[in-house]
Amino acid sequence: MSEPISPLWRLPGTQDCPVADTLKTIGGKHTPRVLHCLALKDHHFLELQRTLSPISRKVLVQELRHLEEAGLVARTQLDDARRRVRYGLTPKGRGLAEILGRIFLWAVEHHTGNEASAA
């Protein structure tokens, strides 16, 4: 049996919708891929850039800053000669990654590859 729907979800006429706000936060073109990489392990910037290729440096920086401001990603300056930076998910980001994992499973189960058959 499924869980009951939250009372907040049942207020479509309100201006404050936490679901809409969350979808806006993670709705960037590359955001789900960035979160997926960081859910697997922490990464240095260049590791992320190589993994997410062909994302540009500028776009990756924007995505990471956006996720940092949202409290989903933590940036750590390492104390080494190369002044590297490591990115990882915060506890809030890990919680969201778990939900995205369930969405992935749902998408795989329901994906037909044909938009017309979704109706």
VMD Tcl script that draws the C-alpha trace (Angstrom):
set ca {
  {0.00 0.00 0.00}
  {1.34 3.45 -0.85}
  {1.95 6.22 1.66}
  {-0.71 8.93 2.01}
  {-0.13 12.13 0.06}
  {1.23 15.01 2.13}
  {-1.28 17.80 2.86}
  {1.14 20.30 1.25}
  {0.93 18.40 -2.02}
  {-2.85 18.83 -2.03}
  {-2.77 22.65 -2.16}
  {-2.34 23.40 -5.88}
  {-3.61 26.97 -5.56}
  {-0.88 28.12 -3.18}
  {2.11 30.14 -4.33}
  {4.48 28.19 -2.10}
  {4.94 24.69 -3.47}
  {7.93 22.73 -2.15}
  {7.68 20.20 -4.99}
  {7.79 22.91 -7.66}
  {10.69 24.61 -5.87}
  {12.63 21.34 -5.71}
  {11.99 20.56 -9.38}
  {13.17 24.05 -10.28}
  {16.36 23.48 -8.27}
  {17.19 20.18 -9.96}
  {15.74 21.01 -13.37}
  {18.95 22.20 -15.01}
  {20.11 20.40 -18.14}
  {23.11 18.80 -16.40}
  {21.97 18.87 -12.77}
  {20.73 15.25 -12.56}
  {24.02 14.01 -14.05}
  {26.07 16.09 -11.60}
  {24.05 14.79 -8.66}
  {24.38 11.21 -9.94}
  {28.19 11.50 -10.17}
  {28.42 12.97 -6.68}
  {26.07 10.31 -5.28}
  {28.60 7.68 -6.34}
  {31.58 9.43 -4.70}
  {33.16 12.81 -4.05}
  {35.00 14.27 -7.04}
  {37.64 16.86 -7.81}
  {36.49 19.47 -10.31}
  {38.48 18.04 -13.21}
  {37.22 14.51 -12.48}
  {33.67 15.82 -12.72}
  {34.42 17.70 -15.90}
  {35.92 14.60 -17.56}
  {33.08 12.36 -16.37}
  {30.38 14.78 -17.54}
  {32.02 15.58 -20.90}
  {31.07 17.45 -23.10}
  {29.87 19.89 -20.40}
  {31.89 23.11 -20.52}
  {33.91 24.39 -17.57}
  {31.69 27.48 -17.32}
  {28.45 25.49 -17.23}
  {29.82 23.01 -14.68}
  {30.91 25.86 -12.41}
  {27.42 27.39 -12.67}
  {25.75 24.05 -11.89}
  {28.00 23.40 -8.89}
  {27.49 26.92 -7.49}
  {23.73 26.58 -7.90}
  {23.73 23.23 -6.09}
  {26.01 24.65 -3.39}
  {23.64 27.58 -2.81}
  {20.73 25.12 -2.58}
  {22.60 23.22 0.15}
  {22.88 20.02 -1.91}
  {26.62 20.10 -2.63}
  {29.58 20.94 -0.40}
  {32.80 22.42 -1.80}
  {36.01 21.68 0.08}
  {39.29 23.45 -0.65}
  {42.11 20.94 -0.19}
  {45.39 21.92 1.48}
  {47.78 20.85 -1.22}
  {50.18 22.57 -3.60}
  {47.72 22.37 -6.50}
  {44.91 24.07 -4.53}
  {42.42 21.44 -5.65}
  {38.75 21.52 -4.78}
  {36.62 18.51 -3.91}
  {32.85 18.38 -4.30}
  {30.51 16.04 -2.47}
  {26.87 15.77 -1.51}
  {25.66 17.20 1.76}
  {23.25 15.14 3.90}
  {20.42 17.07 2.21}
  {21.91 16.18 -1.19}
  {22.24 12.50 -0.26}
  {18.56 12.45 0.75}
  {17.61 13.91 -2.62}
  {19.90 11.43 -4.42}
  {17.97 8.55 -2.81}
  {14.71 9.99 -4.15}
  {16.24 10.50 -7.60}
  {17.32 6.85 -7.51}
  {13.70 5.83 -7.00}
  {12.61 8.14 -9.83}
  {15.24 6.47 -12.03}
  {13.80 3.03 -11.25}
  {10.30 4.28 -12.02}
  {11.50 5.82 -15.31}
  {13.21 2.60 -16.38}
  {10.09 0.61 -15.58}
  {7.78 2.97 -17.48}
  {10.01 4.13 -20.34}
  {8.81 2.85 -23.67}
  {10.97 5.00 -25.96}
  {7.81 6.18 -27.67}
  {6.17 9.41 -26.49}
  {2.88 8.56 -28.24}
  {2.44 5.39 -26.21}
  {2.57 7.34 -22.94}
  {-1.04 8.49 -23.40}
}
mol new
graphics top color blue
foreach p $ca { graphics top sphere $p radius 0.5 }
foreach p [lrange $ca 0 end-1] q [lrange $ca 1 end] { graphics top cylinder $p $q radius 0.2 }
display resetview
